[in-house]
């Protein structure tokens, strides 16, 4: 019985083996693993549906078998939309020679088991989402000839084991996140033809060992972080055709050894830090077709000559520091040069006429240099030119009419030069012209109607010239026009109705002209219009209702015109980002339908005749950053719903008739940089919550009815530049916390009721420059000397207060002052000498001040002493005259006495004198001490002692005469 069962089992196994042999042949092992692979991959496109046990494995989609169909040697499922990670079963397909899973959505890492595929010659895993590091085991694939695993998210370093792949011909590791340096082992790849390492984060030097890649034709390592110099050993790569090292940090000189690369066709070194001159040896690269040395630090003259570089088609030397002009033998008549980019250098001289020999030239860019002089009239020699960029130079003269013969011209950039004259009518011949930029020149005349024959025109920019006359009536012929920029000219007249037929127009800028009239009704056809700026013209009348149909409008600026009526037609766009109607005559209320424009960031309706309240619906404009409703007749309170506009940076409601208290919720607007609520009827205190607006730069609350003290929290506005609280009813002292606003350059607190002294802390506001105005308050005390630290201050006004004491000498250091007013205080003392140049009115009303420009302090002191009444002055004068008269009489009397005594002495020898006479003399000479004691005019007794015989009567003069007569008898 057991034998029978055994025979049945053998028979079953034999039949099964036969069936498997028929079905799978000798590839049964590979098919097993392929079925496992299929089960682990996500196949939304069904590319693996043919992988069925009922079909021979060699007929399955994407597979290639050996000639005897014994093994699967190729698997190509490129661009099959497969996803999932790499199944490990792949590594059991040991006969695989080609594995191509590129251009899918595979994730995960490349497993190290890949080293088991010893027969692999081509491995293509590029353009997936593989991550992780490149496994070092990849170096075990000794037969590998093509390895392309770029355009993934692979990171880490390039394993040096790659140097073991000596059969490798193509190595593609571009567009990953690889870092580290290029391994020197790369030089072991003797058979390498293409090395692509671009778009990684590789750093360090280019290994000199790279010269070992004898067969290398393509070396691309652009957009990495490579530094150091270009190794001279690259010059040994005789087979090299493409060398791309762009956008690294390579420095030093361009090695002359590059001239040995006789097969080089493409050389790109842009975006590095190369310096010095271009080696003249590069002229030996006779096969060179494209040369890009732009965006380096190269200098000197351009010494490349077409006489040798006859195959050169593209030359890019922009953004360097080349000087001089273009060599005279730069371009031959049989030149192949098609693109020449020399922008952003320091080239000079006139327009290089040598370039007119480059008859095949299609693109010429000489912009941002120092070229000057007139444009050549023979421009039309460049018949193949499609792009002419001469902007940002100093070209002068007029635009040559010959430019109309350049029939292939598509883009003409002449902006930012000094070109004069008018646009030649020949411009109308340029049927392919798409862009014409003439802005920032000095051109004049009218815009020729022939320009509208250039029906391919998509962009016209004539900004900043002197064009006059009207906009061509036939402007509507430009059906492809997207941009029309005519701002800042002298254009006049109305907008042509035909403009409405430029249905592709997206940007219309007619501002800063002399245009007038009403907007044509054809505006409604400009359905793609997104930006329209008409400001600074004389447009008038109401806005046409057709504007409400322009649903794509994003930016509208109609300011500084004469528009009137309501602004309702402009409220229909839900994509509007900026609306500016400033300085017109719009009336009525602000429409609540503006809230439809949820994307609105700027709303400016200032200087109109708007009335009513601010619609609460504006609070729905949560992206609003700029709200300007100033200089209108708006009333009521500011709606609290505006607190939802948390992105507000500028809130200008000044010069209206708003009432109520200043809202506390203003402090919740964290982005606020400018708050202007002046010239309204707000009352109550300044909200302390404003201290929360830490980004506030300008705070103007002047000319209201605000009361109370300045909150201490004002010091928390550390970014504040301007603080204006003048013309209110504020009181109390000036808070010293204001010193924390160290960026203030304008402080106005005048015309309030502030008391106390000026805080010395104001001297710490060293950035104050425009003005410090504390005038017309009730401030007292002395001027703090710390104000002398405000060295940048230009205007200081402390007038009409109760300040006293002297003017601090430290204020004399304020040499930047051009306006000073200390008038109408109680100041005294001498002014600093540096104040002598200010007018008398700066100090009037301070009677005790002196020094230039006032009277000198010496005169002031004498003047103080002379400040007596008229009666006192007369009394003093009388006293002086009386005293002088008495003194004179006494002196005369004394002199006569002396003379009399002398006379008596001379005649006393002939007469004696009795005792009585002696007593009489002594009484006269010495005087009666009882009667005359202490009198200031007592004479010296010793000087008048007479002879003892002398006799003097009571009347000296007459007695002398009498005595003489008796003596004669």
Beta strands, then each sheet from edge to edge (+ up, - down):
strand 1: 42-43
strand 2: 63-65
strand 3: 72-76
strand 4: 82-85
strand 5: 98-100
strand 6: 105-107
strand 7: 122-124
strand 8: 131-133
strand 9: 146-148
strand 10: 153-157
strand 11: 170-172
strand 12: 177-179
strand 13: 194-196
strand 14: 203-204
strand 15: 218-220
strand 16: 225-226
strand 17: 242-244
strand 18: 251-252
strand 19: 266-268
strand 20: 273-276
strand 21: 290-292
strand 22: 297-300
strand 23: 314-316
strand 24: 321-322
strand 25: 339-341
strand 26: 348-349
strand 27: 363-365
strand 28: 370-374
strand 29: 387-389
strand 30: 394-396
strand 31: 411-413
strand 32: 435-437
strand 33: 444-446
strand 34: 459-461
strand 35: 466-469
strand 36: 483-485
strand 37: 490-493
strand 38: 507-509
strand 39: 514-517
strand 40: 531-533
strand 41: 538-541
strand 42: 555-557
strand 43: 562-565
strand 44: 578-580
strand 45: 585-588
strand 46: 602-604
strand 47: 609-612
strand 48: 626-628
strand 49: 633-636
strand 50: 650-652
strand 51: 657-658
strand 52: 674-676
strand 53: 683-684
strand 54: 698-700
strand 55: 705-708
strand 56: 722-724
strand 57: 729-732
strand 58: 746-748
strand 59: 753-754
strand 60: 771-773
strand 61: 780-782
strand 62: 795-797
strand 63: 802-806
strand 64: 819-821
strand 65: 826-830
strand 66: 848-850
sheet 1: 1+ 4- 6-
sheet 2: 2+ 3- 5- 7- 9- 11- 13- 15- 17- 19- 21- 23- 25- 27- 29- 31- 32- 34- 36- 38- 40- 42- 44- 46- 48- 50- 52- 54- 56- 58- 60- 62- 64-
sheet 3: 8+ 10+ 12+
sheet 4: 14+ 16+
sheet 5: 18+ 20+ 22+ 24+
sheet 6: 26+ 28+ 30+
sheet 7: 33+ 35+ 37+ 39+ 41+ 43+ 45+ 47+ 49+ 51+
sheet 8: 53+ 55+ 57+ 59+
sheet 9: 61+ 63+ 65+ 66+
end
